[in-house]
Amino acid sequence: MKTYIFEGNRPMDFYPISQTRPVFDIRIGSETFLERICSFFKKGSVSLIVRKEIFEIASELHKNFEVNPLKVEDGLWLSGSVIWNEEKLGLLNKKNTVFTCENDIVAANLSSELGMKWISEGELNVANSEGMASVEISVNKCNYLWDVLKLIPMTLNEESMELEPVNDDSFKDVIFSQKENIFVSNSQIMPNVVINAQNGPVIIDENTLIGSQSYLEGPVYIGPKTVISPLTKIKNSVIGPSCKIGGEIESSIIQGFTNKVHDGHLGDSFIGEWVNFGAGTTNSNLNNNYSTVKVSFREAEIDSKILHLGCFVGDHVKTAIGTLINTGSVIGSGSMVASPGLTPKTVPTLSWYVDRKFMNVKLDKFFNTVEQVKKRRNRELTTAEKNLYEKLQALN
């Protein structure tokens, strides 16, 4: 039986991270939503359903998957913004049935005929599931990026169950607290590092360097080829691959390939790929009046109903030294901030915010910078990426 992973009806509720990738490619721990789902199914049995505007980039990212198939077989349909596990997948056996959570369709078990009818109607939602049986289930469904942040402890706890604890004889002068909850894979940890796993697992992936006198307090995941500078503090966070990290990070996710190497606080935030934070860049994650944080995007203001919430930063964003990012700020992909005082709550995609004024990014200069940045990590700017950013600029 085939499995079809779909983004859901509101992919841009994960803005700005979902601007440049399918929702299911958002990082949730050591894995993305999609990588977690694929671990439960045979290779080659999964196909992907994405928005037409990111079809090209999705096809490039997932060359081994069929993207937006013209025909579908009898199969299982899964929302790519749910953190699935075997128990929840076991609830989906009833044929020709949609499964809902909080009035959103999160899964379906459909014949080929019903599957074709469903996707031909454009959106996979309750309104066009007429005639199908419906079952309400409880799953870990994410509606916004801050929902993913809240689930860091659960996600890393589940992932750690598959791993072997560290052998502390391999590391001299490293302080391990609750070492049975610490997992290190072929990485270098310098002397006088403290790793505290009393509140959750600490998972350090391959070819990572943890600098001397750093402090890691679980739950924490550090991705492969990431370098943690000396004296860094990381708590309740997920750091993706090939990052350079320093300062203080708490309750945040960094998608990958990002530099936050200097001192400065990053808290309760979700950061994309290829971001560079200038020295001293710091974000606020608490309103002075202790009100819940409101986040503005898609021409709407959403009350997160959360007291501590930081910023949401898209791919290829740059900040100047000393940048102060306001509580609940959203910075669109490809933008640059170099201005005194707090940033605006919203910085549009592909814009420069300089000396309190906005201006549009010139794409040729932007692409030249991206090429140089990606070359430093042996990556290339692709035609699909260029086409995507040209579309994004046209929407500004």
Buried (B, 14 or more C-beta within 10 A) or exposed (E): EBBBBBBBBBBEBBBBBBBBBBBBBBBBBBBBBBBBBBEEBEEEEBBBBBBEBBBBBBBBBBEEBBBBBEEBBBBBBBBBBBBBBEEBBEEBEEEBBBBBBEEBBBBBBBBEEBBBBBBEEEBBBBEBBEEBEEEEBEBBBBBBBBBBBBBBBBBBBBBBEEBEBBEBEEBEEBBBBBBEBBBBBEBEBBEBBBBBBEBBBBBBBEBBBBBBEBBBBBBBBBBBBBBBBEBBBBBBBBBBBBBBBBBBBBBBBBBBBBBBBBBBBBBBBBBBBBBBBBBBBBBBBBBEEEEEBBBBBEEEEBEBEBEBBBBBBBBBBBBBEEBBBBBBBBBBBBBBBBBEEBBBBBBBBBBBBEEEEEEEBEBEEBBEBBEEBBEEEEBEBBEBBBEBBEEBBEEE
